[in-house]
Amino acid sequence: MLLVPPTTMMDFFRKSEGVWFTQRTVHQFDSGDDQSGESKLYVQMLEADDLRVKQVCEPQGIDPAIAAGGASFMWKEHEDTREPNPEQAAVLVDVPDDETGRSGKLLRNQGYVEKIPVVSRYWFGKDGILTIDTDYENNQGQERCWFITDDFRARVSTVRTMDGVYLMTYCSERRCVSETTLADMIQHNLARAEV
C-alpha cells in the first residue's frame, strides 16, 4: 500500500496518535560525545474545543477560536513500567496560516529544549516532510519529521545555543502494537495456517 504523507498538522497528529517506541542518538559537536537511548512516546489527539487547547492559547495571546486542535505528547523511558504522568505532557496546538493547513504556528505549553511556553513555525514540504523552527530564549532549534510507512517514522533535530554549541539528534520511531491487536494478528495467522 502506498504511503500518503500528512500535509497538515492535524493530519500529522492523527497519523501520530498512539504509542511509539523511539530509539535516539544524540551527538554534541562541542564535546564529540554521543549518547543513545530508548523511550516510549504517547500521542493523543486534542479536538479544538479541548480545555487544554484554550489553556495553551490564552497565555500566548492567541484566540483559541482560530486553533484547529492539538495533541498531547508524553515520554517515558522504555523500561519504565509505570504509566506516563499526564501532568508532565507537552501540549501542542495547531494554528494554521490558511485553509490549506500546510504551514502555521505551533503553540506549546513547554518546549523540547527549554521547558517554557513557546511558539514555533511549521510547514510541510511537497515531499511530506514536516519542518518545525523554534526560537527559544537562549537556543534555536529545528526539527524535521517524516513517515516512512504508516507505522514507522524518522525525526532529526538540531539545536544551536547562544555560545555556538550544536546538538544533533536522530530518532527512529516504530508504532507499538497493543496486546489486543497482537492477539488478533496471532489468531488470524493461526486460522490461515489451518486452511
C-alpha positions as CSV (number, residue, x, y, z in Angstrom):
1,M,0.0,0.0,0.0
2,L,1.3,3.4,-1.0
3,L,2.1,5.8,1.9
4,V,0.1,9.0,1.9
5,P,2.1,11.5,3.9
6,P,0.2,14.1,6.1
7,T,0.2,17.6,4.7
8,T,-1.5,19.4,7.6
9,M,-0.6,19.4,11.3
10,M,-3.9,17.9,12.3
11,D,-3.4,15.1,9.8
12,F,0.1,14.7,11.2
13,F,-1.3,14.5,14.8
14,R,-3.9,11.9,13.7
15,K,-1.3,9.8,11.9
16,S,0.9,10.0,15.0
17,E,-1.8,9.1,17.6
18,G,-0.8,6.1,19.7
19,V,2.3,4.7,21.4
20,W,5.7,4.8,19.7
21,F,9.0,3.0,20.5
22,T,11.8,5.6,20.0
23,Q,15.5,4.8,19.5
24,R,17.5,8.0,19.6
25,T,21.1,9.0,19.1
26,V,22.4,12.4,20.3
27,H,25.7,14.0,19.1
28,Q,27.1,17.1,20.8
29,F,29.5,18.8,18.5
30,D,31.4,20.8,21.2
31,S,32.5,17.7,23.1
32,G,32.1,15.0,20.4
33,D,30.0,13.0,22.9
34,D,27.4,10.6,21.6
35,Q,24.5,9.3,23.6
36,S,21.8,6.9,22.8
37,G,18.7,5.7,24.4
38,E,15.2,4.1,24.1
39,S,11.9,5.6,25.2
40,K,8.2,5.4,24.5
41,L,6.2,8.3,23.1
42,Y,2.5,8.6,23.8
43,V,0.5,10.8,21.4
44,Q,-3.2,11.8,22.0
45,M,-5.3,13.9,19.7
46,L,-7.0,17.0,21.1
47,E,-10.0,18.5,19.4
48,A,-10.3,22.3,19.1
49,D,-12.8,22.5,22.0
50,D,-10.5,20.6,24.4
51,L,-9.8,22.8,27.5
52,R,-6.0,22.2,27.1
53,V,-6.1,23.9,23.7
54,K,-7.6,27.0,25.4
55,Q,-5.1,26.8,28.3
56,V,-2.1,26.9,25.8
57,C,-3.6,29.6,23.5
58,E,-4.7,32.3,26.0
59,P,-1.4,32.9,27.9
60,Q,0.3,33.4,24.5
61,G,-2.4,35.9,23.4
62,I,-3.9,33.6,20.7
63,D,-7.6,33.4,20.3
64,P,-8.5,29.7,20.8
65,A,-11.2,30.0,18.2
66,I,-8.6,30.1,15.4
67,A,-6.9,26.9,16.7
68,A,-7.5,23.7,14.6
69,G,-6.9,21.4,17.6
70,G,-3.8,19.9,19.0
71,A,-2.1,16.9,20.6
72,S,-0.7,15.8,23.9
73,F,2.9,14.2,23.9
74,M,4.2,12.2,26.8
75,W,7.5,10.4,27.1
76,K,9.0,7.8,29.4
77,E,12.0,5.5,29.4
78,H,11.4,2.3,27.5
79,E,12.0,0.1,30.6
80,D,9.8,2.2,32.9
81,T,6.7,0.1,33.6
82,R,4.7,3.0,35.2
83,E,2.0,4.9,33.3
84,P,3.3,8.3,32.0
85,N,2.2,11.3,34.0
86,P,-0.3,13.4,32.1
87,E,0.6,16.4,34.2
88,Q,4.1,16.4,32.5
89,A,2.7,16.2,29.0
90,A,3.7,18.7,26.3
91,V,0.6,20.1,24.7
92,L,0.9,21.3,21.1
93,V,-1.7,23.4,19.4
94,D,-2.1,24.0,15.7
95,V,-2.8,27.5,14.4
96,P,-2.7,27.2,10.6
97,D,-1.9,30.1,8.4
98,D,-4.8,29.5,6.0
99,E,-7.3,26.9,4.9
100,T,-4.7,24.6,3.3
101,G,-3.1,24.0,6.7
102,R,0.3,23.3,5.1
103,S,2.0,26.0,7.4
104,G,1.3,27.8,10.5
105,K,2.2,28.3,14.2
106,L,2.6,25.5,16.6
107,L,2.0,26.6,20.2
108,R,3.5,24.6,23.0
109,N,2.9,24.7,26.7
110,Q,6.6,23.7,27.1
111,G,9.4,23.5,24.6
112,Y,11.6,20.5,23.9
113,V,14.8,22.4,24.6
114,E,13.7,24.9,27.2
115,K,10.7,24.0,29.4
116,I,8.9,27.3,28.8
117,P,5.8,28.1,26.6
118,V,6.9,28.7,23.0
119,V,5.6,29.5,19.6
120,S,7.2,27.6,16.6
121,R,6.7,28.0,12.9
122,Y,6.0,24.8,10.8
123,W,5.5,23.9,7.2
124,F,5.0,20.7,5.2
125,G,7.2,20.2,2.1
126,K,5.8,18.7,-1.1
127,D,7.8,15.6,-0.1
128,G,5.7,15.2,3.1
129,I,8.5,16.3,5.4
130,L,7.4,18.4,8.4
131,T,9.8,21.1,9.4
132,I,9.4,23.0,12.7
133,D,11.6,26.0,13.6
134,T,11.7,27.3,17.1
135,D,13.4,30.3,18.7
136,Y,13.8,29.9,22.4
137,E,15.3,32.5,24.8
138,N,18.8,31.0,24.6
139,N,18.6,28.5,21.8
140,Q,17.4,27.9,18.2
141,G,16.0,24.6,17.2
142,Q,14.9,22.9,14.0
143,E,13.1,19.5,13.9
144,R,12.2,17.6,10.8
145,C,9.9,14.5,10.8
146,W,8.6,12.2,8.1
147,F,6.7,9.0,7.9
148,I,8.4,6.1,6.0
149,T,5.4,3.9,6.5
150,D,2.2,4.4,8.5
151,D,3.9,2.7,11.4
152,F,7.5,3.9,11.1
153,R,8.8,7.4,11.1
154,A,12.1,9.3,11.5
155,R,12.9,12.6,13.3
156,V,16.0,14.7,13.0
157,S,16.6,17.8,15.2
158,T,19.4,20.3,15.6
159,V,19.8,22.8,18.5
160,R,22.2,25.8,18.4
161,T,22.9,27.6,21.6
162,M,23.9,31.2,22.0
163,D,27.5,30.3,22.5
164,G,27.5,28.3,19.3
165,V,27.3,24.8,20.7
166,Y,25.5,22.4,18.4
167,L,23.5,19.3,19.3
168,M,22.0,16.9,16.8
169,T,19.5,14.1,17.4
170,Y,18.3,11.3,15.2
171,C,15.3,9.2,16.2
172,S,13.6,6.3,14.6
173,E,10.1,5.6,15.8
174,R,8.1,2.4,15.4
175,R,4.4,2.3,16.4
176,C,3.8,-0.1,19.3
177,V,1.1,-2.8,18.7
178,S,-1.4,-3.2,21.5
179,E,-1.8,-6.6,23.2
180,T,-5.3,-6.9,21.8
181,T,-4.1,-6.1,18.2
182,L,-1.2,-8.6,18.6
183,A,-3.6,-11.3,19.9
184,D,-5.9,-10.7,16.9
185,M,-3.0,-10.9,14.5
186,I,-1.8,-14.2,16.0
187,Q,-5.4,-15.7,15.8
188,H,-5.7,-14.5,12.2
189,N,-2.4,-16.2,11.2
190,L,-3.3,-19.4,13.1
191,A,-6.6,-19.6,11.2
192,R,-4.8,-19.0,7.9
193,A,-2.3,-21.8,8.7
194,E,-5.2,-24.3,9.3
195,V,-6.6,-23.8,5.9
